[in-house]
């Protein structure tokens, strides 16, 4: 496939446009909100604000004034969106559940080093506490954290703000493994429920092969970026969850779904090509930049 060449200015404009910060503005309606999510892939959640919380500011910068009730409805009533971990705690598309399901499974099965090993050991020592929370949510329905007792056998040790916050830590673990999800928010307070009851359509969903998940996620990441390298893709959307990314990019290129690209400074007399430094995380190719074909 013919390689595309971008100037740095054009590459920047493409990135800004793909982030919906330039170009035609979508209407501030539920459909418009969904269009923004489909372009960005995810919107980060942040409880701290200087001007406004990240999730609301991100949508405002793309839509202008919009009704937050529309976002709440898409999350809690229509359930076209839900909260999960992307590159950070985020609002993600329910239609992308197969991608995030692989993250859930990976967190549950593969966290064997560093913090992951420590949290798994802690949960193993608190199995009765874990089961208590799941039983309470099954019997009583969605609950706020303060409606659950701290029945931990072993307290969570941390040098940070989570020290001793055993209910919060257990809920976070169950969220990342896909057993529970946020079903409502009251300000900063999250109400938790069983994922199988909140999103019953995915209860018996058969997980996609890992290679297919990486293929889908890589395309979403690249479309949001506009143009980027394998390393850029890997650090976006489902950050660091792209096993076999090089092979996926090779297949996508062969199928003409993505296109190799170079970034050249046209103002330079030497027509200097801008390429990232070689890295074990970048695809093995003579042209490490890519862009979506359509």
Beta strands, then each sheet from edge to edge (+ up, - down):
strand 1: 4-6
strand 2: 42-44
strand 3: 81-85
strand 4: 89-93
strand 5: 143-144
strand 6: 180-186
strand 7: 189-194
strand 8: 227-229
strand 9: 258-264
strand 10: 273-274
strand 11: 289-292
sheet 1: 1+ 9+ 10-
sheet 2: 1+ 9+ 11- 8+
sheet 3: 2+ 4- 3+
sheet 4: 5+ 7- 6+
end
